[in-house]
Amino acid sequence: MTARTLQLTLRLLEEVVDPELLEELELPPTWVPGPVLDFLRRGVARMSADPEMRVTPVSPGTVPPGELSGVDILLCSPAAFEELLEQPAGVIGVHLVSTPDLDPFRDDSPHARAYRVAIPFDAEMVMDRIRDAVAGFDGEIDEADLVHGAMGWLVTLPHEVHHVLWFAGNGSFNSPADLDVMEGEIGHDLFDLSTGYGIRPALIDGAEVEPEDAEEAALLMEEMVEQRGWVMAERVFTGDLSPDRFLSLLGDALAQKSEFAKKCIEKDFPEP
């Protein structure tokens, strides 16, 4: 089985989920200001061209070849992330392996039929996360450190994508739904395929590390994809897509929102 380059597509949740479902659940739309969305889409395009996107199956003799060749990166409101996608509050990204109860992607299966990652996005929330990441113990923030916090948030994109790349290599480009059905045939469940447990060692600082048990396998996987995420982010988010630029776009959007809200208040409650 030959290697395959996975292609990334950045979408808003509203573009792939039935709008009536979102309306029924009274979930707010994803607030990604236009310039910020353009920045992220260009970043994802650069990620698609990164050499790390080329995946070689590790068990072609055991796992038959699948047909998947793309990954959807879904931005959604924090409310949709928690209520529709059933993810815990505070989580900043997830590789969607299981199907949420309401089956928003119409997988008609307990597990996903496509490669998807989801990231909650709200401009105010993201800025708060960036500021919290660099705040001192006393809550004080050195504005010069904010760019590091911005890069830390941007790493979320390649971090989650690397979860998929690892899974795709272990599962020979099959979907979680198909691999779940194959468990008896291939001798590995979705946990194994997600972490590599019993399939291949994790790569930490360039060295192969075999986990002692399943718990360590999960920890090593997270450490590995975080390392790989940073390496890819440093290649992608530079120049006109620098974290400084991302921070500036976020700040501009929040300032415009604040000014708009102020004008609305003045219109409704003019000074005497």
Phi and psi restraints in degrees (value plus and minus 20) as a CYANA .aco file:
   2 THR   PHI    -103.9   -63.9
   2 THR   PSI     142.1   182.1
   3 ALA   PHI     -88.5   -48.5
   3 ALA   PSI     140.4   180.4
   4 ARG   PHI    -162.6  -122.6
   4 ARG   PSI     118.9   158.9
   5 THR   PHI    -114.4   -74.4
   5 THR   PSI      97.3   137.3
   6 LEU   PHI    -101.0   -61.0
   6 LEU   PSI     117.0   157.0
   7 GLN   PHI    -121.9   -81.9
   7 GLN   PSI     118.8   158.8
   8 LEU   PHI    -122.5   -82.5
   8 LEU   PSI     122.9   162.9
   9 THR   PHI    -153.5  -113.5
   9 THR   PSI     105.7   145.7
  10 LEU   PHI    -113.9   -73.9
  10 LEU   PSI     106.0   146.0
  11 ARG   PHI    -155.0  -115.0
  11 ARG   PSI     135.9   175.9
  12 LEU   PHI    -105.9   -65.9
  12 LEU   PSI     127.3   167.3
  13 LEU   PHI     -75.5   -35.5
  13 LEU   PSI     -55.9   -15.9
  14 GLU   PHI     -82.4   -42.4
  14 GLU   PSI     -40.4    -0.4
  15 GLU   PHI    -100.4   -60.4
  15 GLU   PSI     -35.7     4.3
  16 VAL   PHI    -143.6  -103.6
  16 VAL   PSI     -30.0    10.0
  17 VAL   PHI    -132.3   -92.3
  17 VAL   PSI     124.6   164.6
  18 ASP   PHI     -75.1   -35.1
  18 ASP   PSI      99.1   139.1
  19 PRO   PHI     -77.5   -37.5
  19 PRO   PSI     -51.5   -11.5
  20 GLU   PHI     -84.4   -44.4
  20 GLU   PSI     -54.0   -14.0
  21 LEU   PHI     -86.0   -46.0
  21 LEU   PSI     -64.1   -24.1
  22 LEU   PHI     -84.0   -44.0
  22 LEU   PSI     -58.3   -18.3
  23 GLU   PHI     -87.6   -47.6
  23 GLU   PSI     -62.0   -22.0
  24 GLU   PHI     -80.7   -40.7
  24 GLU   PSI     -57.9   -17.9
  25 LEU   PHI    -105.1   -65.1
  25 LEU   PSI     -22.2    17.8
  26 GLU   PHI      36.1    76.1
  26 GLU   PSI      24.0    64.0
  27 LEU   PHI    -111.7   -71.7
  27 LEU   PSI     114.5   154.5
  28 PRO   PHI     -91.6   -51.6
  28 PRO   PSI     135.8   175.8
  29 PRO   PHI     -89.1   -49.1
  29 PRO   PSI     142.0   182.0
  30 THR   PHI     -93.4   -53.4
  30 THR   PSI     103.9   143.9
  31 TRP   PHI    -116.5   -76.5
  31 TRP   PSI      75.4   115.4
  32 VAL   PHI    -142.2  -102.2
  32 VAL   PSI      84.6   124.6
  33 PRO   PHI     -73.2   -33.2
  33 PRO   PSI     124.3   164.3
  34 GLY   PHI     -67.9   -27.9
  34 GLY   PSI     -71.8   -31.8
  35 PRO   PHI     -82.7   -42.7
  35 PRO   PSI     -53.7   -13.7
  36 VAL   PHI     -89.7   -49.7
  36 VAL   PSI     -62.3   -22.3
  37 LEU   PHI     -82.2   -42.2
  37 LEU   PSI     -61.1   -21.1
  38 ASP   PHI     -82.3   -42.3
  38 ASP   PSI     -62.2   -22.2
  39 PHE   PHI     -78.0   -38.0
  39 PHE   PSI     -68.9   -28.9
  40 LEU   PHI     -87.3   -47.3
  40 LEU   PSI     -56.4   -16.4
  41 ARG   PHI     -86.8   -46.8
  41 ARG   PSI     -58.9   -18.9
  42 ARG   PHI     -88.2   -48.2
  42 ARG   PSI     -54.5   -14.5
  43 GLY   PHI     -84.6   -44.6
  43 GLY   PSI     -62.4   -22.4
  44 VAL   PHI     -86.0   -46.0
  44 VAL   PSI     -55.6   -15.6
  45 ALA   PHI     -82.9   -42.9
  45 ALA   PSI     -60.0   -20.0
  46 ARG   PHI     -85.7   -45.7
  46 ARG   PSI     -58.4   -18.4
  47 MET   PHI     -82.2   -42.2
  47 MET   PSI     -60.3   -20.3
  48 SER   PHI     -79.2   -39.2
  48 SER   PSI     -51.6   -11.6
  49 ALA   PHI    -107.4   -67.4
  49 ALA   PSI     -22.7    17.3
  50 ASP   PHI     -92.5   -52.5
  50 ASP   PSI     120.4   160.4
  51 PRO   PHI     -79.4   -39.4
  51 PRO   PSI     -43.3    -3.3
  52 GLU   PHI     -86.2   -46.2
  52 GLU   PSI     -36.2     3.8
  53 MET   PHI     -95.6   -55.6
  53 MET   PSI     -29.0    11.0
  54 ARG   PHI    -106.4   -66.4
  54 ARG   PSI     100.3   140.3
  55 VAL   PHI    -135.3   -95.3
  55 VAL   PSI     114.7   154.7
  56 THR   PHI    -131.8   -91.8
  56 THR   PSI     103.4   143.4
  57 PRO   PHI     -80.0   -40.0
  57 PRO   PSI     119.7   159.7
  58 VAL   PHI    -117.3   -77.3
  58 VAL   PSI     -36.0     4.0
  59 SER   PHI    -152.8  -112.8
  59 SER   PSI      35.1    75.1
  60 PRO   PHI     -83.1   -43.1
  60 PRO   PSI     -44.6    -4.6
  61 GLY   PHI    -100.2   -60.2
  61 GLY   PSI     -35.6     4.4
  62 THR   PHI    -125.1   -85.1
  62 THR   PSI     -63.1   -23.1
  63 VAL   PHI    -126.2   -86.2
  63 VAL   PSI      97.4   137.4
  64 PRO   PHI     -84.0   -44.0
  64 PRO   PSI     134.2   174.2
  65 PRO   PHI     -87.6   -47.6
  65 PRO   PSI     118.6   158.6
  66 GLY   PHI    -118.7   -78.7
  66 GLY   PSI    -197.7  -157.7
  67 GLU   PHI    -130.6   -90.6
  67 GLU   PSI     -23.2    16.8
  68 LEU   PHI     -92.7   -52.7
  68 LEU   PSI     120.8   160.8
  69 SER   PHI    -162.2  -122.2
  69 SER   PSI     -12.8    27.2
  70 GLY   PHI    -158.5  -118.5
  70 GLY   PSI     141.3   181.3
  71 VAL   PHI    -151.9  -111.9
  71 VAL   PSI     107.2   147.2
  72 ASP   PHI    -111.8   -71.8
  72 ASP   PSI     104.6   144.6
  73 ILE   PHI    -120.9   -80.9
  73 ILE   PSI      94.4   134.4
  74 LEU   PHI    -126.3   -86.3
  74 LEU   PSI     103.8   143.8
  75 LEU   PHI    -116.2   -76.2
  75 LEU   PSI     114.7   154.7
  76 CYS   PHI    -163.6  -123.6
  76 CYS   PSI     143.9   183.9
  77 SER   PHI     -87.4   -47.4
  77 SER   PSI     132.5   172.5
  78 PRO   PHI     -76.2   -36.2
  78 PRO   PSI     -55.7   -15.7
  79 ALA   PHI     -85.1   -45.1
  79 ALA   PSI     -63.0   -23.0
  80 ALA   PHI     -86.6   -46.6
  80 ALA   PSI     -56.9   -16.9
  81 PHE   PHI     -79.5   -39.5
  81 PHE   PSI     -62.5   -22.5
  82 GLU   PHI    -102.8   -62.8
  82 GLU   PSI     -65.8   -25.8
  83 GLU   PHI    -106.5   -66.5
  83 GLU   PSI     -60.8   -20.8
  84 LEU   PHI    -108.3   -68.3
  84 LEU   PSI     -65.5   -25.5
  85 LEU   PHI    -108.9   -68.9
  85 LEU   PSI     -25.4    14.6
  86 GLU   PHI      40.8    80.8
  86 GLU   PSI      24.2    64.2
  87 GLN   PHI    -126.7   -86.7
  87 GLN   PSI     127.4   167.4
  88 PRO   PHI     -85.8   -45.8
  88 PRO   PSI     127.0   167.0
  89 ALA   PHI     -81.2   -41.2
  89 ALA   PSI     122.0   162.0
  90 GLY   PHI      75.0   115.0
  90 GLY   PSI     -38.5     1.5
  91 VAL   PHI     -92.9   -52.9
  91 VAL   PSI     117.2   157.2
  92 ILE   PHI    -124.9   -84.9
  92 ILE   PSI     -19.7    20.3
  93 GLY   PHI     159.6   199.6
  93 GLY   PSI     137.1   177.1
  94 VAL   PHI    -175.0  -135.0
  94 VAL   PSI     122.6   162.6
  95 HIS   PHI    -107.7   -67.7
  95 HIS   PSI      95.6   135.6
  96 LEU   PHI    -101.6   -61.6
  96 LEU   PSI      81.6   121.6
  97 VAL   PHI    -117.7   -77.7
  97 VAL   PSI     -63.9   -23.9
  98 SER   PHI    -111.9   -71.9
  98 SER   PSI     134.5   174.5
  99 THR   PHI    -109.1   -69.1
  99 THR   PSI     106.9   146.9
 100 PRO   PHI     -80.4   -40.4
 100 PRO   PSI     137.5   177.5
 101 ASP   PHI     -74.2   -34.2
 101 ASP   PSI     -57.7   -17.7
 102 LEU   PHI    -103.7   -63.7
 102 LEU   PSI     -18.9    21.1
 103 ASP   PHI      26.8    66.8
 103 ASP   PSI      38.0    78.0
 104 PRO   PHI     -84.3   -44.3
 104 PRO   PSI     -41.5    -1.5
 105 PHE   PHI    -119.8   -79.8
 105 PHE   PSI     -13.8    26.2
 106 ARG   PHI      36.9    76.9
 106 ARG   PSI      24.1    64.1
 107 ASP   PHI     -95.4   -55.4
 107 ASP   PSI     -46.0    -6.0
 108 ASP   PHI      31.8    71.8
 108 ASP   PSI      24.4    64.4
 109 SER   PHI    -181.6  -141.6
 109 SER   PSI     132.5   172.5
 110 PRO   PHI     -85.7   -45.7
 110 PRO   PSI     -35.1     4.9
 111 HIS   PHI    -152.3  -112.3
 111 HIS   PSI     139.8   179.8
 112 ALA   PHI     -84.4   -44.4
 112 ALA   PSI     124.4   164.4
 113 ARG   PHI    -121.5   -81.5
 113 ARG   PSI     -10.8    29.2
 114 ALA   PHI    -166.5  -126.5
 114 ALA   PSI     146.4   186.4
 115 TYR   PHI    -107.6   -67.6
 115 TYR   PSI      99.1   139.1
 116 ARG   PHI    -158.8  -118.8
 116 ARG   PSI     122.7   162.7
 117 VAL   PHI    -145.8  -105.8
 117 VAL   PSI     130.9   170.9
 118 ALA   PHI    -147.4  -107.4
 118 ALA   PSI     119.7   159.7
 119 ILE   PHI    -153.5  -113.5
 119 ILE   PSI     102.1   142.1
 120 PRO   PHI     -91.0   -51.0
 120 PRO   PSI     115.4   155.4
 121 PHE   PHI    -159.8  -119.8
 121 PHE   PSI     108.1   148.1
 122 ASP   PHI    -169.6  -129.6
 122 ASP   PSI     107.3   147.3
 123 ALA   PHI     -74.6   -34.6
 123 ALA   PSI     -62.0   -22.0
 124 GLU   PHI     -85.9   -45.9
 124 GLU   PSI     -63.4   -23.4
 125 MET   PHI     -82.0   -42.0
 125 MET   PSI     -63.0   -23.0
 126 VAL   PHI     -84.2   -44.2
 126 VAL   PSI     -62.9   -22.9
 127 MET   PHI     -82.8   -42.8
 127 MET   PSI     -59.4   -19.4
 128 ASP   PHI     -82.4   -42.4
 128 ASP   PSI     -60.5   -20.5
 129 ARG   PHI     -84.1   -44.1
 129 ARG   PSI     -60.7   -20.7
 130 ILE   PHI     -82.8   -42.8
 130 ILE   PSI     -64.0   -24.0
 131 ARG   PHI     -88.3   -48.3
 131 ARG   PSI     -60.9   -20.9
 132 ASP   PHI     -83.7   -43.7
 132 ASP   PSI     -53.9   -13.9
 133 ALA   PHI     -86.1   -46.1
 133 ALA   PSI     -45.9    -5.9
 134 VAL   PHI    -132.6   -92.6
 134 VAL   PSI     -17.4    22.6
 135 ALA   PHI     -89.9   -49.9
 135 ALA   PSI     123.6   163.6
 136 GLY   PHI     -97.0   -57.0
 136 GLY   PSI     157.5   197.5
 137 PHE   PHI     -81.0   -41.0
 137 PHE   PSI     -47.4    -7.4
 138 ASP   PHI    -109.2   -69.2
 138 ASP   PSI     -16.9    23.1
 139 GLY   PHI      67.0   107.0
 139 GLY   PSI     -25.7    14.3
 140 GLU   PHI     -93.3   -53.3
 140 GLU   PSI     125.1   165.1
 141 ILE   PHI    -144.5  -104.5
 141 ILE   PSI     106.0   146.0
 142 ASP   PHI    -106.3   -66.3
 142 ASP   PSI      93.9   133.9
 143 GLU   PHI     -76.4   -36.4
 143 GLU   PSI     -47.5    -7.5
 144 ALA   PHI     -87.0   -47.0
 144 ALA   PSI     -41.3    -1.3
 145 ASP   PHI    -104.8   -64.8
 145 ASP   PSI     -31.0     9.0
 146 LEU   PHI     -80.7   -40.7
 146 LEU   PSI     -51.5   -11.5
 147 VAL   PHI     -83.1   -43.1
 147 VAL   PSI     -53.0   -13.0
 148 HIS   PHI     -89.9   -49.9
 148 HIS   PSI     -57.4   -17.4
 149 GLY   PHI     -85.6   -45.6
 149 GLY   PSI     -56.9   -16.9
 150 ALA   PHI     -84.7   -44.7
 150 ALA   PSI     -61.9   -21.9
 151 MET   PHI     -84.8   -44.8
 151 MET   PSI     -57.9   -17.9
 152 GLY   PHI     -79.5   -39.5
 152 GLY   PSI     -58.7   -18.7
 153 TRP   PHI     -92.0   -52.0
 153 TRP   PSI     -61.9   -21.9
 154 LEU   PHI     -80.6   -40.6
 154 LEU   PSI     -50.0   -10.0
 155 VAL   PHI     -80.3   -40.3
 155 VAL   PSI     -42.2    -2.2
 156 THR   PHI     -73.6   -33.6
 156 THR   PSI     -59.7   -19.7
 157 LEU   PHI     -81.2   -41.2
 157 LEU   PSI     -79.1   -39.1
 158 PRO   PHI     -88.1   -48.1
 158 PRO   PSI     -47.1    -7.1
 159 HIS   PHI     -79.0   -39.0
 159 HIS   PSI     -72.0   -32.0
 160 GLU   PHI     -87.1   -47.1
 160 GLU   PSI     -56.8   -16.8
 161 VAL   PHI     -83.0   -43.0
 161 VAL   PSI     -57.1   -17.1
 162 HIS   PHI     -87.0   -47.0
 162 HIS   PSI     -48.3    -8.3
 163 HIS   PHI     -78.5   -38.5
 163 HIS   PSI     -64.3   -24.3
 164 VAL   PHI     -88.0   -48.0
 164 VAL   PSI     -62.1   -22.1
 165 LEU   PHI     -80.3   -40.3
 165 LEU   PSI     -61.8   -21.8
 166 TRP   PHI     -85.0   -45.0
 166 TRP   PSI     -63.9   -23.9
 167 PHE   PHI     -83.8   -43.8
 167 PHE   PSI     -63.5   -23.5
 168 ALA   PHI     -83.7   -43.7
 168 ALA   PSI     -58.7   -18.7
 169 GLY   PHI     -87.6   -47.6
 169 GLY   PSI     -59.7   -19.7
 170 ASN   PHI     -90.8   -50.8
 170 ASN   PSI     -53.2   -13.2
 171 GLY   PHI    -125.4   -85.4
 171 GLY   PSI      -6.8    33.2
 172 SER   PHI      32.7    72.7
 172 SER   PSI      21.6    61.6
 173 PHE   PHI      49.5    89.5
 173 PHE   PSI       0.1    40.1
 174 ASN   PHI    -109.1   -69.1
 174 ASN   PSI     136.3   176.3
 175 SER   PHI     -98.2   -58.2
 175 SER   PSI     140.1   180.1
 176 PRO   PHI     -75.4   -35.4
 176 PRO   PSI     -58.4   -18.4
 177 ALA   PHI     -82.2   -42.2
 177 ALA   PSI     -65.8   -25.8
 178 ASP   PHI     -87.6   -47.6
 178 ASP   PSI     -59.8   -19.8
 179 LEU   PHI     -89.1   -49.1
 179 LEU   PSI     -52.2   -12.2
 180 ASP   PHI     -81.5   -41.5
 180 ASP   PSI     -61.4   -21.4
 181 VAL   PHI     -86.3   -46.3
 181 VAL   PSI     -52.3   -12.3
 182 MET   PHI    -102.4   -62.4
 182 MET   PSI     -21.9    18.1
 183 GLU   PHI     -69.8   -29.8
 183 GLU   PSI     -67.3   -27.3
 184 GLY   PHI     -84.0   -44.0
 184 GLY   PSI     -53.5   -13.5
 185 GLU   PHI     -94.5   -54.5
 185 GLU   PSI     -62.5   -22.5
 186 ILE   PHI    -115.8   -75.8
 186 ILE   PSI     -33.8     6.2
 187 GLY   PHI      58.5    98.5
 187 GLY   PSI      -3.2    36.8
 188 HIS   PHI    -158.8  -118.8
 188 HIS   PSI     119.8   159.8
 189 ASP   PHI    -115.5   -75.5
 189 ASP   PSI    -197.9  -157.9
 190 LEU   PHI     -87.3   -47.3
 190 LEU   PSI     -48.7    -8.7
 191 PHE   PHI     -83.3   -43.3
 191 PHE   PSI     -67.2   -27.2
 192 ASP   PHI     -78.0   -38.0
 192 ASP   PSI     -64.4   -24.4
 193 LEU   PHI     -90.2   -50.2
 193 LEU   PSI     -49.5    -9.5
 194 SER   PHI     -95.4   -55.4
 194 SER   PSI     -59.7   -19.7
 195 THR   PHI    -117.7   -77.7
 195 THR   PSI     -42.3    -2.3
 196 GLY   PHI      68.3   108.3
 196 GLY   PSI     -16.3    23.7
 197 TYR   PHI     -79.3   -39.3
 197 TYR   PSI     101.0   141.0
 198 GLY   PHI      59.2    99.2
 198 GLY   PSI     -17.8    22.2
 199 ILE   PHI    -134.3   -94.3
 199 ILE   PSI     -71.6   -31.6
 200 ARG   PHI    -179.1  -139.1
 200 ARG   PSI     133.8   173.8
 201 PRO   PHI     -93.3   -53.3
 201 PRO   PSI     137.0   177.0
 202 ALA   PHI     -92.9   -52.9
 202 ALA   PSI     136.7   176.7
 203 LEU   PHI    -131.8   -91.8
 203 LEU   PSI      86.9   126.9
 204 ILE   PHI    -138.3   -98.3
 204 ILE   PSI     101.9   141.9
 205 ASP   PHI      32.9    72.9
 205 ASP   PSI      16.5    56.5
 206 GLY   PHI      61.1   101.1
 206 GLY   PSI     -20.7    19.3
 207 ALA   PHI    -132.8   -92.8
 207 ALA   PSI     127.0   167.0
 208 GLU   PHI     -97.9   -57.9
 208 GLU   PSI     111.6   151.6
 209 VAL   PHI    -147.8  -107.8
 209 VAL   PSI      98.4   138.4
 210 GLU   PHI    -108.1   -68.1
 210 GLU   PSI     106.8   146.8
 211 PRO   PHI     -93.7   -53.7
 211 PRO   PSI     130.2   170.2
 212 GLU   PHI    -100.3   -60.3
 212 GLU   PSI     -47.7    -7.7
 213 ASP   PHI    -175.4  -135.4
 213 ASP   PSI    -199.6  -159.6
 214 ALA   PHI     -83.6   -43.6
 214 ALA   PSI     -58.8   -18.8
 215 GLU   PHI     -81.2   -41.2
 215 GLU   PSI     -64.5   -24.5
 216 GLU   PHI     -87.8   -47.8
 216 GLU   PSI     -52.7   -12.7
 217 ALA   PHI     -80.0   -40.0
 217 ALA   PSI     -62.1   -22.1
 218 ALA   PHI     -85.9   -45.9
 218 ALA   PSI     -61.1   -21.1
 219 LEU   PHI     -86.0   -46.0
 219 LEU   PSI     -62.5   -22.5
 220 LEU   PHI     -85.1   -45.1
 220 LEU   PSI     -58.1   -18.1
 221 MET   PHI     -80.1   -40.1
 221 MET   PSI     -65.6   -25.6
 222 GLU   PHI     -83.6   -43.6
 222 GLU   PSI     -61.4   -21.4
 223 GLU   PHI     -83.1   -43.1
 223 GLU   PSI     -61.0   -21.0
 224 MET   PHI     -86.4   -46.4
 224 MET   PSI     -67.6   -27.6
 225 VAL   PHI     -91.1   -51.1
 225 VAL   PSI     -46.8    -6.8
 226 GLU   PHI     -87.9   -47.9
 226 GLU   PSI     -63.8   -23.8
 227 GLN   PHI     -80.8   -40.8
 227 GLN   PSI     -68.5   -28.5
 228 ARG   PHI     -85.8   -45.8
 228 ARG   PSI     -54.6   -14.6
 229 GLY   PHI     -81.8   -41.8
 229 GLY   PSI     -63.6   -23.6
 230 TRP   PHI     -83.5   -43.5
 230 TRP   PSI     -62.8   -22.8
 231 VAL   PHI     -81.8   -41.8
 231 VAL   PSI     -65.3   -25.3
 232 MET   PHI     -86.9   -46.9
 232 MET   PSI     -61.3   -21.3
 233 ALA   PHI     -80.0   -40.0
 233 ALA   PSI     -58.8   -18.8
 234 GLU   PHI     -88.5   -48.5
 234 GLU   PSI     -44.8    -4.8
 235 ARG   PHI    -100.9   -60.9
 235 ARG   PSI     -54.5   -14.5
 236 VAL   PHI    -107.4   -67.4
 236 VAL   PSI     -69.6   -29.6
 237 PHE   PHI    -112.8   -72.8
 237 PHE   PSI      56.0    96.0
 238 THR   PHI    -165.9  -125.9
 238 THR   PSI     148.9   188.9
 239 GLY   PHI      42.8    82.8
 239 GLY   PSI    -146.3  -106.3
 240 ASP   PHI     -94.4   -54.4
 240 ASP   PSI     -24.9    15.1
 241 LEU   PHI    -137.5   -97.5
 241 LEU   PSI      16.6    56.6
 242 SER   PHI     -94.4   -54.4
 242 SER   PSI     138.3   178.3
 243 PRO   PHI     -81.1   -41.1
 243 PRO   PSI     -49.2    -9.2
 244 ASP   PHI     -80.1   -40.1
 244 ASP   PSI     -63.2   -23.2
 245 ARG   PHI     -85.7   -45.7
 245 ARG   PSI     -62.3   -22.3
 246 PHE   PHI     -79.7   -39.7
 246 PHE   PSI     -65.1   -25.1
 247 LEU   PHI     -82.2   -42.2
 247 LEU   PSI     -61.4   -21.4
 248 SER   PHI     -83.5   -43.5
 248 SER   PSI     -63.6   -23.6
 249 LEU   PHI     -84.5   -44.5
 249 LEU   PSI     -60.8   -20.8
 250 LEU   PHI     -81.9   -41.9
 250 LEU   PSI     -66.7   -26.7
 251 GLY   PHI     -80.5   -40.5
 251 GLY   PSI     -62.3   -22.3
 252 ASP   PHI     -82.0   -42.0
 252 ASP   PSI     -63.1   -23.1
 253 ALA   PHI     -84.6   -44.6
 253 ALA   PSI     -61.3   -21.3
 254 LEU   PHI     -89.4   -49.4
 254 LEU   PSI     -56.0   -16.0
 255 ALA   PHI     -85.6   -45.6
 255 ALA   PSI     -61.7   -21.7
 256 GLN   PHI     -84.2   -44.2
 256 GLN   PSI     -59.2   -19.2
 257 LYS   PHI     -84.9   -44.9
 257 LYS   PSI     -62.2   -22.2
 258 SER   PHI     -84.0   -44.0
 258 SER   PSI     -61.3   -21.3
 259 GLU   PHI     -86.1   -46.1
 259 GLU   PSI     -59.8   -19.8
 260 PHE   PHI     -83.6   -43.6
 260 PHE   PSI     -64.6   -24.6
 261 ALA   PHI     -82.3   -42.3
 261 ALA   PSI     -59.0   -19.0
 262 LYS   PHI     -83.0   -43.0
 262 LYS   PSI     -62.6   -22.6
 263 LYS   PHI     -85.7   -45.7
 263 LYS   PSI     -56.8   -16.8
 264 CYS   PHI     -84.2   -44.2
 264 CYS   PSI     -61.9   -21.9
 265 ILE   PHI     -84.4   -44.4
 265 ILE   PSI     -63.3   -23.3
 266 GLU   PHI     -83.7   -43.7
 266 GLU   PSI     -55.0   -15.0
 267 LYS   PHI     -88.6   -48.6
 267 LYS   PSI     -62.9   -22.9
 268 ASP   PHI     -97.3   -57.3
 268 ASP   PSI     -50.8   -10.8
 269 PHE   PHI    -150.5  -110.5
 269 PHE   PSI      50.6    90.6
 270 PRO   PHI     -83.4   -43.4
 270 PRO   PSI     130.3   170.3
 271 GLU   PHI     -88.6   -48.6
 271 GLU   PSI     123.4   163.4
